Amino acid sequence: MSLKDLLLQDLKDAMKDGDSVKKTAVQMARSAVLQVEKDTKVTLDDDGIVEIIAKEVKKRMDTLPDFEKSGRDDLIDNLKAEIEVLRKYLPQQLSEAEIENIVRNAVSSTGATSAKDIGKVMQAVMPETRGKADGKLVNQIVKKLLG
């Protein structure tokens, strides 16, 4: 079963079960996938869909601090629940040690020596970590190793 089919099936199940959080999260993810397909006139494969879902998770993670400042616990809990629903569609996330290992390999393969080479290293690392790790975390590790 493709990821797109799984999203549709989970949406139907969430509607039947009355799970509004799951329904909302899956609906937004499907909507984003369909919008990208419509805009690019390309049918996305599972890797493309994972990328879009990762962006949806990132959007929610980025808005979480704003919600925490507002003190609205209901919105915070809802947002965290949506993040958990969407993470189920993503591959297993890499640990910091695994990311650091990938970055070390990229540093040695690109011959990077200083902070000026961050772009080269990021270009080598991102295809391996896309959808499996947060870009900010990867960037921090690259800066730490080159700094």
N, C-alpha and C positions, 0 to 999 in steps of 0.2 A: 504494500500500500504506500503510495507516494505521500509526501508530507502535506501536499495540498488536499488530498483526499482525507487524510487524518484530521486536518483542521476542520474540514466540512463535517466529518462524522462527529468530532468532539463538539462542534457548535450545535448539531442536532441533539446530541446527548445532554448538553448543558441546558438547552431549551426544554427538553422533556423533564429533566430533573429539577428545573426551576433554579439552577445555579447562576444567579445574575452576574457574579464576578467573573466566572469562567466564560460565560456567554459574551460579556463585554470585551474581555481580553482577546478571545479568539476572533470575535467579530472585527475588532480593530486590526488584528494581525492579517486576517483574510482581506480586509479592505485595503491595507497597505500593499499586499501582494498583488491584488487585482489592479490597483492603480498603477503600480510599476509595470505590470504586463501591458496595460492599456497604453501607457505613455511610450514604452519602448517597442511595442508591437512584437514582443518576444514572449514565448511561454517559458517561465522560469523552471529550472530543475530544483532538486532538493537543496543544493548548495546555495542557490540564489535566494530561496525562501528562508533558509537559515540566516543568511545575511540580513534580510529584512526583519526577521524576528529579533535578531540581536540588536538592530537599530531601535526597535520598539522597546526592548528591555532597557537600552541605554537612555532613551528619552525619559522613561519612568524613573530610572535611577538618578538622572540629572534633576528631576523636579522634586524628588524626595526631600532634599534639604529645605527647599522653600516651604513645603507642606509642614515640615517639622518646626520651622520658625513660626508658622501661623498657629501652631498648637491644636490643629484640627485632627484629633486622634482618629475620627471616623474615616477621613480622607487618607490618612497615613496607612491605616490598616487595609483599606481597600486597595491602595496602590501597591503595597507589599504583597497582597494576595494576587494581584494581576501579574506582578513580576514572577512570582512562583509558578503561576499557570504557564506563562510564556517560556520560562526556563526549561520546562519539561520537553519542549520541542528543540532545544539546543543540544549540541553534543556536550559531553562531559567537559567541564571547564578545567583548564590547566592550572596547576598549582604554581606558586611563585618560583619554586625551585625548578619546575619544568620549563617555565618561561625563561628563567635565567640561563638554563642550559641551552635553549634554542638561541638566545641572544649571544651567548659566548661563542657558539658555533658560527653564527652570522658575523660576529666581529672578526673571528679568525679567517673566515672565507673571504670577507670583503677587504681585509687588511686595514680595518679602521683603527685609528690610534688616538684620536682626540674628539672633542665635542663637535668639531666641524663635520665629522663623518656620521652624525646621527641620522641624517636623511638616507644615506646608503644602507646603514644597518636596518633602519625601519623598513625600507623597501624590501630587504631580504627576509625580514622576520614576519611581516604582516601576512603573507600568503599562508604561512604555517599556523598562525595563531588566529586568523579571522574566524569569528564565531565561537572560538574556544577560549578567548581571553579578552579582557577589557583593554582597549587601545591606550588608555591613560596609564594603566599599570605597566604595560609593555614599554611605553615611552619612559616612564620613571626608571625602570630597570636598565634600559639602554643608557639613559643619562648617568645613572649610578656607575655603570661599568666603564663608561667612556670619560667620566668626569674626574 
